[in-house]
Amino acid sequence: ARFKKSDDGLLLLKKNLGTTWASKRKRSVGSSGGMRTPSPTLVEESSAKSAMIRQLRLMVKDALENEMAETAAWYAEKLVSLSGGELDDVLLLARSYYGGGEYARAAKILEKLIPRQIVAQFASGDTSKNTSAELRARLLAARCWLRCNQYATAVAILEPALVELSNNFGCFDKDKYNTNINNKQDVMDPALIPSSAARALFSVGESSNIQTIHLIHEDNDDDIDQKENNEQENVRQGDDTLITEEALIDLAAAACCIIGQAYAAMENRSRAVEWLQRALMVDPKCTEALSLLIDRKMLSVNEQFILRDKILQVLDVSESWRADLYAAMLGTQDNNHFFSNSTNNTEEEEDQGGGAIPRLERIHGLGDDPQVLRARAERLYYRHDPRAAYKIAKRIYNADPFDLRIVPVYVASMLELKESHELFAVAHALVKSYPKHACSWFAVGVYYLLVRKFDAAQRYFHKSAKINPRFAPAWIGFGNAFAAQDESEQAMAAYRSASRLFQGSHLPLLYIGMEYLRTNNLPLAKHFFHGAKALCPHDPAISNELGVVALRQADYHNAIQFFNNVLELFQRLPEKAPLKLVCESSVSNLGHTYVKLGEFSKAAHYFQLALTIKPNDPSTRAALAAVYHVLGGSYLHKAIEYYHMSLAIRPNDSFAAEMLTRAIKDVLDIDDPFDFPHRTLPYIFDDDRRTSHEDNLHDATMRDASPIRRVVPLPGDLVHASCDIDQD
C-alpha cells in the first residue's frame, strides 16, 4: 500500500522483483507505445481452445440430429464450460436436455437467458437463422413448461413477446363474417382483410411497421469465418438458397401455436382458437396449429369454412397443393353440397368436397399421402359410407400399422360393418405395441361394444379416459356403453365431458339430446338438438330428432318441415348412395306424422318409400299394414299381407299379431269388402278410442333415436349416431 502511493514505490517494486519482470514487460510493449500483444504460447492456446469449441459444437449438433440426446448433453456441458456460457451454447445444452426428456431441467437453464424486462419482440419472418437467442430461449422454455403441464407458465413466458404481433394481426371474429351456409362460396367482410401494414408482415424479408428489438452480439473470429463460408455456399447454391430461406418455419407462428396449445389444455377455447388462427395467419405452413384446431374440434363446420377462406387469402398462388390439402382437411363432416341447387354434381366431386382430393391425386401427386387418404376416409364415413371408408382406412393401416391417426376411422368402420374378428386382431396389436396409449384401449372398448358386452366396454372406455382425460372419443364411447343399457344419467355425464373437450363438435350435444328424448324431457332435448344444429347444420340425424320432438309435442307442421329437410337430402342423393339408409327413419316418421293428421293416403305413400330404402324393416311393414287396415275395403287384404310379412321377420311383435287377428275378423264380418272403407273399422277410430290406438301404432313402429350409436372418426376423435335402429 505504501508503494502504490508514490512514483518511487513502483521503481522499488521493480527492483525487488528483478530484471526478469522488466524484460517480459519490455517484450510485451510495441514500438507504437502502449498496445500489448499476446505471446506465441497464449495465441496457440487460444487457437486450440477455439478449435475445441468448434469441434464440440459440431459433435453436439450431430448427436442431436442422430437422436443421441444423452451424448449431446454430455458434450454440451463441456462446451458451456469452455465457452464461458455463450447463449447459443446454453441453448444447445437445453436442447440436449429437452431431447432426453429432462424438460424441467432444460427450462431451469433457459431462465438465465430470459430477462425480466422484455427486450425483444417476435415478428413475422423470424426464423432460426435471424432470431435472437433470447427469443429462441423463450420458445424452447415454453415448450419445456408445456411438457411439464405448467401451461400458465408457458403462456407467461411467450405472450409478452408477442404483444406487437397480436396487435397487427386480427384475431378470429366470426361475427364480422357474413357466411351463407346454403352456398358453396362463403362471403367475407372486406373489413376483416388485413391492413397494408399487416399484409407486409406476410412476406418474409419485407419491411414492416413493427419495431423489433433484437439482442446484438459482437462477432468473434469464428462467427466471421462461418459467415464467409455461408456466403460462399450461397454462391454455389444459387437460387436454391432463396427457396430454402422461404421454406423455413416462422418462429413467431410457432410461438402463437404454443400459446394456443396451452390455452387449449386449460380448456379456454376462445383464447386457444384466437392464438391458433393467428399462427396460421402469420405462417400458413404451421400445420401443427391447423391439426390442433381440427383434431380437438374447436371450430364448427361454418367456422372451418371461414378459416379456410382466410388461409387462402394468405397463401401464395404457387402453393395450390397446400390450398387443396387444407380444403380437404376442413369441413369433412359437412353435407352442404347435397343441398345445393345443382343436381349435376358427380358423386366423386360430392365425395371429395368440391374436387380438392381429386386435384391432390391427379395434379399434385399426393394421392398416396396418408393425410389425404385419411381426409378422404373421414368424408366417406361422415356420408355414412362405412364400406368405402373401411377400404381406404385398411389401405393406410396395412402400409403403416402403427399410424394411430387412422385407427379411429378404421375401428369405427369395422364397428359399422360388424367385423368383429378383424377388430379383435387390430385391438390386440395396438395394446401389445402401445399399452399406455388411450387409443389402444379405446379400440378394445369398441370391440366389446360390438359384441354387446357392455360392462367390459365401459371398463375399457374408462381405462382409455383415465390414461388420457382429454381423449374425447373415450368419453363418447363410455357414454354409448351406458346408453346401450338405458343408464341415461351416467351416459349424459360422459357426453358432457366430451362436450367440454370437443366444444366445436355437435356429436356430444346430439347424444345428450337423445338421452333427454329417451326420458321424455322434450324441452331440454329440443334445446340440445338446436345447439347441435348450430354447429353442424346439415346432419340428417339432427333434423330427424327435431322432427321427432315436434311430433311428440303435437306440432305436426314443424315435424313435417324437419322430416322434409331430410327428404330433400334423400332426393338429391345418387341412386346407390349409402347416406340414403340414414334418411329411411325420417321418411318413415314422415308417414307417422301424416297418420296423426289423418291423411292416410300420404302416410301409405311415405311408408312405401321407406320400404324401398329398407325392404326388410318389420316396423315399417307393420305401420303400412295398419294404415291399409284403417283405409279398409279392398286394402284389408293388403293389410293382412303386410302383417304376415312383419311377423315373419319379427315373430314376437305383439302389436302386429293383435292387429292381424282383428284384420282377419273384419274380413270375415264384412259381406262386401269393397264397400265404404272407413265404416269397416269403427273400433280403431271411434271418438273415444282414436287417440289410444294411434298412440299404439306410433309407439310400436316409429323410430326416435338410436340406442346404439355410431363411432365417428375425427383425426383421433370419434363417434356419431345413426337413427335407424329400432327402439320398440
RAWO-V678216 format. One record per residue. N is the residue number from 0. SS is DSSP state (H for helix, E for strand, L for the rest). D_LAST is the distance of its C-alpha to the last C-alpha in Angstrom with 1 decimal. Layout:
BEGIN
n:N ss:SS d_last:D_LAST
n:N ss:SS d_last:D_LAST
END
This chain:
BEGIN
n:0 ss:L d_last:107.1
n:1 ss:L d_last:110.8
n:2 ss:H d_last:110.9
n:3 ss:H d_last:108.2
n:4 ss:H d_last:110.1
n:5 ss:L d_last:113.0
n:6 ss:H d_last:113.7
n:7 ss:H d_last:116.2
n:8 ss:H d_last:113.4
n:9 ss:H d_last:111.6
n:10 ss:H d_last:114.9
n:11 ss:H d_last:115.4
n:12 ss:H d_last:111.8
n:13 ss:H d_last:112.5
n:14 ss:H d_last:115.7
n:15 ss:H d_last:114.1
n:16 ss:H d_last:111.2
n:17 ss:L d_last:113.7
n:18 ss:H d_last:114.2
n:19 ss:H d_last:111.0
n:20 ss:H d_last:108.8
n:21 ss:H d_last:111.0
n:22 ss:H d_last:111.0
n:23 ss:H d_last:107.2
n:24 ss:H d_last:106.9
n:25 ss:H d_last:109.5
n:26 ss:H d_last:107.6
n:27 ss:H d_last:104.3
n:28 ss:E d_last:105.9
n:29 ss:L d_last:106.2
n:30 ss:L d_last:109.2
n:31 ss:L d_last:107.5
n:32 ss:L d_last:107.6
n:33 ss:L d_last:104.6
n:34 ss:L d_last:101.5
n:35 ss:E d_last:100.5
n:36 ss:L d_last:99.4
n:37 ss:L d_last:97.6
n:38 ss:L d_last:99.4
n:39 ss:H d_last:98.6
n:40 ss:H d_last:96.9
n:41 ss:H d_last:94.5
n:42 ss:H d_last:93.6
n:43 ss:H d_last:92.9
n:44 ss:H d_last:90.7
n:45 ss:H d_last:88.8
n:46 ss:H d_last:88.3
n:47 ss:H d_last:87.0
n:48 ss:H d_last:84.6
n:49 ss:H d_last:83.2
n:50 ss:H d_last:82.8
n:51 ss:H d_last:81.0
n:52 ss:H d_last:78.6
n:53 ss:H d_last:77.8
n:54 ss:H d_last:77.2
n:55 ss:H d_last:74.9
n:56 ss:H d_last:72.9
n:57 ss:H d_last:72.4
n:58 ss:H d_last:71.4
n:59 ss:H d_last:68.8
n:60 ss:H d_last:67.3
n:61 ss:H d_last:67.3
n:62 ss:H d_last:65.7
n:63 ss:H d_last:62.9
n:64 ss:H d_last:62.3
n:65 ss:L d_last:62.1
n:66 ss:L d_last:59.6
n:67 ss:L d_last:62.3
n:68 ss:H d_last:61.6
n:69 ss:H d_last:63.6
n:70 ss:H d_last:66.6
n:71 ss:H d_last:66.4
n:72 ss:H d_last:66.3
n:73 ss:H d_last:69.3
n:74 ss:H d_last:71.5
n:75 ss:H d_last:70.2
n:76 ss:H d_last:71.5
n:77 ss:H d_last:74.9
n:78 ss:H d_last:74.7
n:79 ss:H d_last:74.1
n:80 ss:H d_last:77.0
n:81 ss:H d_last:79.4
n:82 ss:H d_last:78.4
n:83 ss:L d_last:78.7
n:84 ss:L d_last:75.1
n:85 ss:L d_last:74.8
n:86 ss:H d_last:71.6
n:87 ss:H d_last:70.4
n:88 ss:H d_last:71.2
n:89 ss:H d_last:69.2
n:90 ss:H d_last:66.3
n:91 ss:H d_last:66.6
n:92 ss:H d_last:66.5
n:93 ss:H d_last:63.4
n:94 ss:H d_last:61.7
n:95 ss:H d_last:62.7
n:96 ss:H d_last:61.1
n:97 ss:H d_last:58.0
n:98 ss:H d_last:57.7
n:99 ss:L d_last:58.1
n:100 ss:L d_last:55.3
n:101 ss:L d_last:57.7
n:102 ss:H d_last:56.3
n:103 ss:H d_last:57.7
n:104 ss:H d_last:61.1
n:105 ss:H d_last:61.1
n:106 ss:H d_last:60.1
n:107 ss:H d_last:62.9
n:108 ss:H d_last:65.5
n:109 ss:H d_last:64.4
n:110 ss:H d_last:64.8
n:111 ss:H d_last:68.5
n:112 ss:H d_last:68.3
n:113 ss:L d_last:66.3
n:114 ss:L d_last:68.6
n:115 ss:L d_last:67.5
n:116 ss:L d_last:68.5
n:117 ss:L d_last:66.9
n:118 ss:L d_last:69.5
n:119 ss:L d_last:67.3
n:120 ss:L d_last:64.4
n:121 ss:L d_last:62.0
n:122 ss:L d_last:62.4
n:123 ss:L d_last:60.7
n:124 ss:L d_last:62.4
n:125 ss:L d_last:63.1
n:126 ss:L d_last:62.9
n:127 ss:L d_last:64.0
n:128 ss:L d_last:67.4
n:129 ss:L d_last:68.3
n:130 ss:L d_last:66.5
n:131 ss:L d_last:68.4
n:132 ss:H d_last:68.0
n:133 ss:H d_last:66.8
n:134 ss:H d_last:63.8
n:135 ss:H d_last:62.9
n:136 ss:H d_last:63.3
n:137 ss:H d_last:60.9
n:138 ss:H d_last:58.3
n:139 ss:H d_last:58.5
n:140 ss:H d_last:58.6
n:141 ss:H d_last:55.4
n:142 ss:H d_last:53.7
n:143 ss:H d_last:54.9
n:144 ss:H d_last:53.6
n:145 ss:H d_last:50.3
n:146 ss:H d_last:50.1
n:147 ss:L d_last:51.0
n:148 ss:L d_last:48.2
n:149 ss:L d_last:50.8
n:150 ss:H d_last:49.2
n:151 ss:H d_last:51.2
n:152 ss:H d_last:54.4
n:153 ss:H d_last:53.6
n:154 ss:H d_last:53.0
n:155 ss:H d_last:56.2
n:156 ss:H d_last:58.2
n:157 ss:H d_last:57.1
n:158 ss:H d_last:56.2
n:159 ss:H d_last:59.9
n:160 ss:H d_last:61.0
n:161 ss:H d_last:58.7
n:162 ss:H d_last:59.7
n:163 ss:H d_last:61.7
n:164 ss:H d_last:59.2
n:165 ss:H d_last:56.3
n:166 ss:H d_last:58.5
n:167 ss:H d_last:59.2
n:168 ss:L d_last:55.7
n:169 ss:L d_last:53.1
n:170 ss:L d_last:49.8
n:171 ss:L d_last:46.4
n:172 ss:L d_last:45.7
n:173 ss:H d_last:42.8
n:174 ss:H d_last:43.9
n:175 ss:H d_last:47.1
n:176 ss:L d_last:45.2
n:177 ss:E d_last:44.1
n:178 ss:L d_last:41.3
n:179 ss:L d_last:39.4
n:180 ss:L d_last:36.1
n:181 ss:L d_last:35.8
n:182 ss:L d_last:39.0
n:183 ss:L d_last:39.8
n:184 ss:L d_last:43.0
n:185 ss:L d_last:43.0
n:186 ss:E d_last:45.9
n:187 ss:L d_last:47.8
n:188 ss:L d_last:50.1
n:189 ss:H d_last:53.7
n:190 ss:H d_last:54.3
n:191 ss:H d_last:52.1
n:192 ss:L d_last:54.3
n:193 ss:L d_last:56.6
n:194 ss:L d_last:60.1
n:195 ss:H d_last:63.1
n:196 ss:H d_last:63.8
n:197 ss:H d_last:60.3
n:198 ss:H d_last:60.4
n:199 ss:H d_last:63.6
n:200 ss:L d_last:61.8
n:201 ss:L d_last:59.5
n:202 ss:L d_last:62.4
n:203 ss:L d_last:63.9
n:204 ss:L d_last:67.5
n:205 ss:L d_last:67.7
n:206 ss:L d_last:69.3
n:207 ss:L d_last:67.1
n:208 ss:L d_last:67.6
n:209 ss:L d_last:66.4
n:210 ss:L d_last:69.4
n:211 ss:L d_last:68.5
n:212 ss:L d_last:70.7
n:213 ss:L d_last:70.9
n:214 ss:L d_last:72.9
n:215 ss:L d_last:76.2
n:216 ss:L d_last:77.6
n:217 ss:L d_last:81.0
n:218 ss:L d_last:81.1
n:219 ss:L d_last:82.8
n:220 ss:H d_last:84.4
n:221 ss:H d_last:81.3
n:222 ss:H d_last:79.2
n:223 ss:H d_last:82.0
n:224 ss:H d_last:82.1
n:225 ss:H d_last:78.3
n:226 ss:H d_last:78.4
n:227 ss:H d_last:81.1
n:228 ss:H d_last:79.2
n:229 ss:H d_last:76.1
n:230 ss:H d_last:78.2
n:231 ss:H d_last:79.7
n:232 ss:H d_last:76.2
n:233 ss:H d_last:75.0
n:234 ss:H d_last:78.0
n:235 ss:H d_last:77.2
n:236 ss:H d_last:73.5
n:237 ss:L d_last:74.1
n:238 ss:L d_last:71.1
n:239 ss:H d_last:68.7
n:240 ss:H d_last:69.4
n:241 ss:H d_last:68.2
n:242 ss:H d_last:64.9
n:243 ss:H d_last:64.5
n:244 ss:H d_last:65.2
n:245 ss:H d_last:62.6
n:246 ss:L d_last:60.0
n:247 ss:L d_last:60.5
n:248 ss:L d_last:57.7
n:249 ss:L d_last:58.2
n:250 ss:H d_last:58.4
n:251 ss:H d_last:57.7
n:252 ss:H d_last:54.3
n:253 ss:H d_last:53.8
n:254 ss:H d_last:54.7
n:255 ss:H d_last:52.2
n:256 ss:H d_last:49.5
n:257 ss:H d_last:50.3
n:258 ss:H d_last:50.1
n:259 ss:H d_last:46.7
n:260 ss:H d_last:45.5
n:261 ss:H d_last:46.8
n:262 ss:H d_last:45.1
n:263 ss:H d_last:41.8
n:264 ss:H d_last:42.2
n:265 ss:L d_last:42.9
n:266 ss:L d_last:39.7
n:267 ss:L d_last:41.8
n:268 ss:H d_last:39.9
n:269 ss:H d_last:42.2
n:270 ss:H d_last:45.4
n:271 ss:H d_last:44.0
n:272 ss:H d_last:43.0
n:273 ss:H d_last:46.4
n:274 ss:H d_last:48.4
n:275 ss:H d_last:46.5
n:276 ss:H d_last:46.8
n:277 ss:H d_last:50.5
n:278 ss:H d_last:50.9
n:279 ss:H d_last:49.7
n:280 ss:H d_last:52.0
n:281 ss:H d_last:54.9
n:282 ss:L d_last:54.3
n:283 ss:L d_last:51.5
n:284 ss:L d_last:52.1
n:285 ss:L d_last:50.5
n:286 ss:H d_last:47.3
n:287 ss:H d_last:46.5
n:288 ss:H d_last:45.8
n:289 ss:H d_last:43.6
n:290 ss:H d_last:41.6
n:291 ss:H d_last:41.0
n:292 ss:H d_last:39.8
n:293 ss:H d_last:37.3
n:294 ss:H d_last:36.2
n:295 ss:L d_last:35.7
n:296 ss:L d_last:33.9
n:297 ss:L d_last:36.4
n:298 ss:L d_last:36.3
n:299 ss:L d_last:33.7
n:300 ss:H d_last:33.6
n:301 ss:H d_last:36.0
n:302 ss:H d_last:38.3
n:303 ss:H d_last:38.4
n:304 ss:H d_last:39.7
n:305 ss:H d_last:42.3
n:306 ss:H d_last:43.4
n:307 ss:H d_last:43.7
n:308 ss:H d_last:46.1
n:309 ss:H d_last:48.1
n:310 ss:H d_last:48.6
n:311 ss:H d_last:49.7
n:312 ss:H d_last:52.4
n:313 ss:H d_last:53.8
n:314 ss:L d_last:53.7
n:315 ss:L d_last:56.8
n:316 ss:L d_last:56.7
n:317 ss:L d_last:57.6
n:318 ss:L d_last:54.4
n:319 ss:H d_last:52.1
n:320 ss:H d_last:50.4
n:321 ss:H d_last:49.4
n:322 ss:H d_last:48.1
n:323 ss:H d_last:45.9
n:324 ss:H d_last:44.7
n:325 ss:H d_last:43.8
n:326 ss:H d_last:42.1
n:327 ss:H d_last:40.0
n:328 ss:H d_last:39.0
n:329 ss:L d_last:38.1
n:330 ss:L d_last:35.0
n:331 ss:L d_last:33.1
n:332 ss:L d_last:29.7
n:333 ss:L d_last:30.7
n:334 ss:L d_last:29.6
n:335 ss:H d_last:32.3
n:336 ss:H d_last:34.1
n:337 ss:H d_last:31.3
n:338 ss:H d_last:31.9
n:339 ss:L d_last:35.7
n:340 ss:L d_last:37.5
n:341 ss:L d_last:38.9
n:342 ss:L d_last:37.1
n:343 ss:L d_last:39.7
n:344 ss:L d_last:38.7
n:345 ss:L d_last:38.5
n:346 ss:H d_last:35.5
n:347 ss:H d_last:37.7
n:348 ss:H d_last:38.7
n:349 ss:H d_last:35.2
n:350 ss:H d_last:34.2
n:351 ss:L d_last:37.2
n:352 ss:L d_last:37.2
n:353 ss:L d_last:40.2
n:354 ss:L d_last:42.1
n:355 ss:H d_last:43.0
n:356 ss:H d_last:42.0
n:357 ss:H d_last:43.7
n:358 ss:H d_last:46.9
n:359 ss:H d_last:46.6
n:360 ss:H d_last:46.5
n:361 ss:H d_last:49.1
n:362 ss:L d_last:51.5
n:363 ss:L d_last:51.4
n:364 ss:L d_last:50.8
n:365 ss:L d_last:48.0
n:366 ss:L d_last:45.4
n:367 ss:L d_last:45.4
n:368 ss:L d_last:45.3
n:369 ss:H d_last:42.4
n:370 ss:H d_last:41.7
n:371 ss:H d_last:41.4
n:372 ss:H d_last:39.2
n:373 ss:H d_last:36.9
n:374 ss:H d_last:36.7
n:375 ss:H d_last:35.9
n:376 ss:H d_last:33.1
n:377 ss:H d_last:31.5
n:378 ss:H d_last:31.7
n:379 ss:H d_last:30.0
n:380 ss:H d_last:27.2
n:381 ss:H d_last:26.6
n:382 ss:L d_last:26.5
n:383 ss:L d_last:23.6
n:384 ss:L d_last:26.0
n:385 ss:H d_last:25.7
n:386 ss:H d_last:27.8
n:387 ss:H d_last:30.8
n:388 ss:H d_last:30.5
n:389 ss:H d_last:30.4
n:390 ss:H d_last:33.6
n:391 ss:H d_last:35.5
n:392 ss:H d_last:34.4
n:393 ss:H d_last:35.4
n:394 ss:H d_last:38.7
n:395 ss:H d_last:39.4
n:396 ss:H d_last:38.4
n:397 ss:H d_last:40.7
n:398 ss:H d_last:43.5
n:399 ss:L d_last:43.1
n:400 ss:L d_last:40.8
n:401 ss:L d_last:41.4
n:402 ss:L d_last:40.6
n:403 ss:H d_last:38.0
n:404 ss:H d_last:37.3
n:405 ss:H d_last:35.5
n:406 ss:H d_last:33.5
n:407 ss:H d_last:30.5
n:408 ss:H d_last:29.8
n:409 ss:H d_last:30.7
n:410 ss:H d_last:28.3
n:411 ss:H d_last:25.5
n:412 ss:H d_last:26.0
n:413 ss:H d_last:26.0
n:414 ss:H d_last:22.7
n:415 ss:H d_last:21.2
n:416 ss:H d_last:23.1
n:417 ss:L d_last:22.2
n:418 ss:L d_last:26.0
n:419 ss:H d_last:25.9
n:420 ss:H d_last:29.6
n:421 ss:H d_last:31.1
n:422 ss:H d_last:29.2
n:423 ss:H d_last:30.5
n:424 ss:H d_last:34.0
n:425 ss:H d_last:33.9
n:426 ss:H d_last:32.7
n:427 ss:H d_last:35.4
n:428 ss:H d_last:38.1
n:429 ss:H d_last:37.2
n:430 ss:H d_last:37.3
n:431 ss:H d_last:40.6
n:432 ss:H d_last:42.2
n:433 ss:L d_last:40.8
n:434 ss:L d_last:39.9
n:435 ss:L d_last:40.4
n:436 ss:L d_last:38.4
n:437 ss:H d_last:35.0
n:438 ss:H d_last:33.7
n:439 ss:H d_last:34.4
n:440 ss:H d_last:32.2
n:441 ss:H d_last:29.5
n:442 ss:H d_last:29.4
n:443 ss:H d_last:29.1
n:444 ss:H d_last:26.1
n:445 ss:H d_last:24.4
n:446 ss:H d_last:25.2
n:447 ss:H d_last:23.6
n:448 ss:H d_last:20.5
n:449 ss:H d_last:20.4
n:450 ss:L d_last:20.9
n:451 ss:L d_last:18.2
n:452 ss:L d_last:20.9
n:453 ss:H d_last:19.9
n:454 ss:H d_last:22.7
n:455 ss:H d_last:25.3
n:456 ss:H d_last:23.8
n:457 ss:H d_last:24.2
n:458 ss:H d_last:27.7
n:459 ss:H d_last:28.8
n:460 ss:H d_last:27.4
n:461 ss:H d_last:29.2
n:462 ss:H d_last:32.3
n:463 ss:H d_last:32.2
n:464 ss:H d_last:32.0
n:465 ss:H d_last:34.8
n:466 ss:H d_last:37.1
n:467 ss:L d_last:36.6
n:468 ss:L d_last:35.1
n:469 ss:L d_last:35.3
n:470 ss:L d_last:33.1
n:471 ss:H d_last:30.1
n:472 ss:H d_last:27.9
n:473 ss:H d_last:28.0
n:474 ss:H d_last:26.7
n:475 ss:H d_last:23.8
n:476 ss:H d_last:23.0
n:477 ss:H d_last:23.4
n:478 ss:H d_last:20.9
n:479 ss:H d_last:18.4
n:480 ss:H d_last:18.9
n:481 ss:H d_last:18.3
n:482 ss:H d_last:15.1
n:483 ss:L d_last:13.7
n:484 ss:L d_last:14.4
n:485 ss:L d_last:13.1
n:486 ss:L d_last:16.9
n:487 ss:H d_last:17.0
n:488 ss:H d_last:20.7
n:489 ss:H d_last:22.0
n:490 ss:H d_last:20.0
n:491 ss:H d_last:21.5
n:492 ss:H d_last:24.9
n:493 ss:H d_last:24.8
n:494 ss:H d_last:23.8
n:495 ss:H d_last:26.6
n:496 ss:H d_last:29.0
n:497 ss:H d_last:28.1
n:498 ss:H d_last:28.5
n:499 ss:H d_last:31.9
n:500 ss:H d_last:32.9
n:501 ss:L d_last:31.5
n:502 ss:L d_last:32.5
n:503 ss:L d_last:32.6
n:504 ss:L d_last:29.1
n:505 ss:L d_last:26.1
n:506 ss:H d_last:23.6
n:507 ss:H d_last:23.8
n:508 ss:H d_last:23.5
n:509 ss:H d_last:20.5
n:510 ss:H d_last:18.7
n:511 ss:H d_last:19.9
n:512 ss:H d_last:18.6
n:513 ss:H d_last:15.1
n:514 ss:H d_last:15.4
n:515 ss:H d_last:16.9
n:516 ss:H d_last:14.1
n:517 ss:H d_last:11.6
n:518 ss:L d_last:14.1
n:519 ss:L d_last:14.7
n:520 ss:L d_last:18.2
n:521 ss:H d_last:18.5
n:522 ss:H d_last:22.3
n:523 ss:H d_last:22.3
n:524 ss:H d_last:19.4
n:525 ss:H d_last:21.4
n:526 ss:H d_last:24.5
n:527 ss:H d_last:23.4
n:528 ss:H d_last:21.9
n:529 ss:H d_last:25.3
n:530 ss:H d_last:27.1
n:531 ss:H d_last:25.3
n:532 ss:H d_last:26.2
n:533 ss:H d_last:29.8
n:534 ss:H d_last:30.0
n:535 ss:L d_last:28.4
n:536 ss:L d_last:28.4
n:537 ss:L d_last:27.2
n:538 ss:L d_last:24.0
n:539 ss:H d_last:21.4
n:540 ss:H d_last:18.6
n:541 ss:H d_last:20.3
n:542 ss:H d_last:20.7
n:543 ss:H d_last:17.1
n:544 ss:H d_last:16.1
n:545 ss:H d_last:19.1
n:546 ss:H d_last:18.0
n:547 ss:H d_last:14.6
n:548 ss:H d_last:16.7
n:549 ss:H d_last:19.2
n:550 ss:H d_last:16.7
n:551 ss:H d_last:15.5
n:552 ss:L d_last:19.2
n:553 ss:L d_last:20.0
n:554 ss:L d_last:22.2
n:555 ss:H d_last:21.5
n:556 ss:H d_last:24.6
n:557 ss:H d_last:24.0
n:558 ss:H d_last:20.4
n:559 ss:H d_last:22.1
n:560 ss:H d_last:24.6
n:561 ss:H d_last:22.2
n:562 ss:H d_last:20.3
n:563 ss:H d_last:23.7
n:564 ss:H d_last:24.9
n:565 ss:H d_last:22.4
n:566 ss:H d_last:23.4
n:567 ss:H d_last:27.0
n:568 ss:H d_last:26.4
n:569 ss:H d_last:24.8
n:570 ss:H d_last:27.9
n:571 ss:H d_last:30.3
n:572 ss:L d_last:29.0
n:573 ss:L d_last:30.9
n:574 ss:L d_last:29.8
n:575 ss:L d_last:28.5
n:576 ss:L d_last:27.4
n:577 ss:L d_last:24.5
n:578 ss:L d_last:23.5
n:579 ss:H d_last:22.3
n:580 ss:H d_last:19.2
n:581 ss:H d_last:18.2
n:582 ss:H d_last:18.9
n:583 ss:H d_last:16.5
n:584 ss:H d_last:13.6
n:585 ss:H d_last:16.2
n:586 ss:H d_last:17.6
n:587 ss:H d_last:14.4
n:588 ss:H d_last:13.9
n:589 ss:H d_last:17.6
n:590 ss:H d_last:17.1
n:591 ss:H d_last:14.7
n:592 ss:H d_last:17.5
n:593 ss:H d_last:20.1
n:594 ss:H d_last:18.3
n:595 ss:H d_last:18.6
n:596 ss:L d_last:22.2
n:597 ss:L d_last:22.8
n:598 ss:L d_last:23.9
n:599 ss:H d_last:22.3
n:600 ss:H d_last:24.6
n:601 ss:H d_last:23.6
n:602 ss:H d_last:19.9
n:603 ss:H d_last:20.6
n:604 ss:H d_last:22.7
n:605 ss:H d_last:20.1
n:606 ss:H d_last:17.4
n:607 ss:H d_last:20.3
n:608 ss:H d_last:21.1
n:609 ss:H d_last:17.7
n:610 ss:H d_last:18.1
n:611 ss:H d_last:21.5
n:612 ss:H d_last:20.0
n:613 ss:L d_last:17.3
n:614 ss:L d_last:18.4
n:615 ss:L d_last:16.2
n:616 ss:L d_last:12.7
n:617 ss:H d_last:11.1
n:618 ss:H d_last:8.8
n:619 ss:H d_last:12.1
n:620 ss:H d_last:14.1
n:621 ss:H d_last:12.3
n:622 ss:H d_last:12.8
n:623 ss:H d_last:16.3
n:624 ss:H d_last:17.0
n:625 ss:H d_last:16.2
n:626 ss:H d_last:18.5
n:627 ss:H d_last:21.2
n:628 ss:H d_last:20.8
n:629 ss:H d_last:21.6
n:630 ss:H d_last:24.5
n:631 ss:L d_last:25.9
n:632 ss:L d_last:29.2
n:633 ss:L d_last:29.5
n:634 ss:H d_last:25.8
n:635 ss:H d_last:24.8
n:636 ss:H d_last:25.7
n:637 ss:H d_last:23.6
n:638 ss:H d_last:20.6
n:639 ss:H d_last:21.3
n:640 ss:H d_last:21.7
n:641 ss:H d_last:18.3
n:642 ss:H d_last:16.6
n:643 ss:H d_last:18.5
n:644 ss:H d_last:17.6
n:645 ss:H d_last:13.9
n:646 ss:H d_last:14.5
n:647 ss:H d_last:17.0
n:648 ss:H d_last:14.6
n:649 ss:L d_last:11.8
n:650 ss:L d_last:13.9
n:651 ss:L d_last:11.6
n:652 ss:L d_last:9.5
n:653 ss:H d_last:11.0
n:654 ss:H d_last:10.6
n:655 ss:H d_last:12.5
n:656 ss:H d_last:14.9
n:657 ss:H d_last:15.9
n:658 ss:H d_last:16.5
n:659 ss:H d_last:18.4
n:660 ss:H d_last:20.6
n:661 ss:H d_last:21.3
n:662 ss:H d_last:22.1
n:663 ss:H d_last:24.6
n:664 ss:H d_last:26.2
n:665 ss:H d_last:26.6
n:666 ss:H d_last:28.4
n:667 ss:H d_last:30.7
n:668 ss:H d_last:31.5
n:669 ss:L d_last:32.5
n:670 ss:L d_last:36.1
n:671 ss:L d_last:35.8
n:672 ss:L d_last:32.4
n:673 ss:L d_last:33.7
n:674 ss:L d_last:34.6
n:675 ss:L d_last:33.2
n:676 ss:H d_last:29.4
n:677 ss:H d_last:28.2
n:678 ss:H d_last:30.2
n:679 ss:H d_last:28.3
n:680 ss:H d_last:25.1
n:681 ss:H d_last:26.4
n:682 ss:H d_last:23.9
n:683 ss:H d_last:21.0
n:684 ss:H d_last:22.8
n:685 ss:L d_last:25.5
n:686 ss:L d_last:26.3
n:687 ss:L d_last:25.1
n:688 ss:L d_last:21.8
n:689 ss:H d_last:20.8
n:690 ss:H d_last:18.8
n:691 ss:H d_last:16.7
n:692 ss:H d_last:15.8
n:693 ss:H d_last:15.2
n:694 ss:H d_last:12.7
n:695 ss:H d_last:10.9
n:696 ss:H d_last:11.0
n:697 ss:H d_last:9.9
n:698 ss:H d_last:6.9
n:699 ss:H d_last:5.8
n:700 ss:H d_last:7.1
n:701 ss:L d_last:8.1
n:702 ss:L d_last:7.9
n:703 ss:L d_last:9.4
n:704 ss:L d_last:10.7
n:705 ss:L d_last:10.7
n:706 ss:L d_last:10.5
n:707 ss:L d_last:13.3
n:708 ss:L d_last:16.1
n:709 ss:L d_last:19.1
n:710 ss:L d_last:22.5
n:711 ss:L d_last:24.9
n:712 ss:L d_last:28.7
n:713 ss:L d_last:31.3
n:714 ss:L d_last:34.7
n:715 ss:L d_last:33.7
n:716 ss:L d_last:30.6
n:717 ss:L d_last:27.1
n:718 ss:L d_last:23.4
n:719 ss:L d_last:21.3
n:720 ss:L d_last:17.7
n:721 ss:L d_last:16.0
n:722 ss:L d_last:13.1
n:723 ss:L d_last:12.0
n:724 ss:L d_last:9.5
n:725 ss:L d_last:5.9
n:726 ss:L d_last:3.8
n:727 ss:L d_last:0.0
END
